[in-house]
């Protein structure tokens, strides 16, 4: 396995060029206008997986965007690693805040990434991290270092809630059998402090629509006499949290897992500077639920955020309109043992109850996902930990993340596997934001670390 | 003057065609992209005024959009009527709610307008109503019926707060001297019930910007820990009114003119059906300040409306973003004796005080205008009333409107004139909304009534 560093040195320019080619494809799953690009991205991933040494690969249709599936079975008696990733990306807007176009990747040095970082939508989340696995596979097959079977499942609907994956997994249950599932779609604490994500929050995502009069009205003639959906929606949103930033939806906290004081003090040991955090974000103060620290608010506590809101005149200048409609996209991050379907129902019921008679309200559930926690005493976790030790020279820290990967709890339920989240991104990579980027150092470090996981996992499995 | 009906019959098709030509020009003052069309519209108005019999006409520049000025002085000893109107229009969006393109006028019959109505942005507000005066002028000069001097001042910034008119009026004070100012930029109760607008509300229009972190963030990683500007802006807007829909800005009501019980019961006599009102707007209930009727809420009471609000992801599907910024356009309608500059300051101070330390807030004043009330015992009002009696066979009802025309109080202050608001639009004309239209009957009735005003005003002035 020592040849991995040499292989990386020799091939790193090509590894970057190949990633750049994939990043150029605007595979935005949320927008139907990019359906053709979604297929183009799926085809590219399939081709690269075959080149990397997979025996078979296919673009497998779903009622939405297709899943790319590939595999190399060397011996049925050896363990099988299933790699999951996604080739779809978040919409890039607001476009005017990007320093370079989101689908024209450029490499630039930053303070955190003096070796350079690739700036493009999807560079970190998740094309860059997914492609580390493809290149690790190439190394292992080219150098006779693949110690076990491997399956790839790269989906196209992660950013829209993996809507059809449930169906697809059930359809392909036999084919997907594995001993561990490996995912790189999260981050680590810093380049000096490797970490493995052991917890993810769940998600409930809804869209709400408030309707006043049947048409836009003149605010001079009707203002003050007819309900303004924007004022009303603001008032309704304000009522979703109380003065301590607790969520006011009845029943919302009923099943929330409360950590013990011991667990909370262990969490508090993670390296974290509130001053640095505020400075990086340029905020005078943090903002969150009373009684919890910033780290806790962002990981073990549920949240409610307006992700988008609009209505009325939003162009240049002034228009004295009393709009007919107001809209908001609202998402809630959930923690163990909240059930996203139950929470969505509680939200809907409560939100509708807040509406005065002067408006009509519609709540449309978008999608959701269950929270997940990885046990650290499994072979999967131990193998991952050993792999980081090989390449970072340090034991990684187990860490709960505030993000959500809906697939994770679905995998556990349908395939009865443990999921290992080996993420190589950084907090500062601006995923889901303008100027998303992924450090070249991180990209190469990921490719270097992954084969060690295969080695240790196979060896530990034999014992 | 009896020849006016005959003249209308003979020329009405041409009168319509000429208006259609002007409506085709997208003279949107709020959007800099339409600067060329603004000039095109000004040139067209100038040309039509010369054709209608004015001796001189000019497109007079301002630091913003130009004013069209024209006049015909027949005898310095006779009274002078100054006609005001505007050639700019409101932005047409949301475009997808128009049944036909806003700048491709079409004539269609409606329930209220069986004679047909012209559908186009500006058809009623104010190109259609302004053009009635041009055609009334044509009739009077062609038929030797012009009894006095006339001046026209047609501006291009009414829909953006007449920003440079103050300057322009001061520059042209001598030239603008007059005995009465005549404006058709309001409505009447119904085709059966003529009315003259005797009051207008003032306006304060501001834009607010709430900033959280210095970039859009992933709502999974930062949600719950960092302020969400959309949640915060909603909470701040909710705090601008109380549970009785009173405005909570300290000092806001200090100078509000309170009507006597007698005045309020006189107002309550105006024909109004709450059931019809709700049915037309398709609302289950009205919504407004406790203790006041719908008519009062829309005319004699001040208001606060969010005219537009936006932030975060507003495209198709879902994006789990914690936005960096949230915006709202907010306007307040003011009543006598509120000072819009003072109110704007009160709003700014209060709004800034509502912001928690976790966000930055900016309040940008857009524009404003003073409220106005016309006395009904003036020659101007009496002449207008007599004119309606000639053509409608009924005495018009004096009525307070909820809308604002910032110029009106400016005129009174700078030119020391009384302003007569002879509006021929209807409530249902959808001004500032999609599918704005103006009844052909109303257009022709306006052209018929205006010359009678000149006749009566000149005769009453001689006494």
Interface residues (C-beta under 8 A of the other chain):
Chain A: X29 X30 X31 X32 X90 X91 X93 X94 X97 X159 X160 X161 X187 X201 X203 X205 X207 X212 X213 X214 X215 X216 X217 X218 X219 X220 X221 X222 X223 X224 X225 X226 X227 X228 X230 X231 X232 X233 X234 X235 X237 X238 X239 X241 X281 X282 X283 X284 X285 X286 X287 X288 X289 X294 X295 X297 X298 X301 X302 X303 X304 X305 X306 X307 X308 X309 X310 X311 X312 X313 X314 X315 X316 X317 X318 X319 X320 X321 X322 X323 X326 X327 X328 X329 X331 X333 X356 X357 X358 X359 X360 X366 X367 X401 X402 X403 X404 X427 X430 X431 X432 X433 X434 X435
Chain B: X29 X30 X31 X32 X90 X91 X93 X94 X97 X159 X160 X161 X187 X201 X203 X205 X207 X212 X213 X214 X215 X216 X217 X218 X219 X220 X221 X222 X223 X224 X225 X226 X227 X228 X230 X231 X232 X233 X234 X235 X237 X238 X239 X241 X281 X282 X283 X284 X285 X286 X287 X288 X289 X294 X295 X297 X298 X301 X302 X303 X304 X305 X306 X307 X308 X309 X310 X311 X312 X313 X314 X315 X316 X317 X318 X319 X320 X321 X322 X323 X326 X327 X328 X329 X331 X333 X356 X357 X358 X359 X360 X366 X367 X401 X402 X403 X404 X427 X430 X431 X432 X433 X434 X435
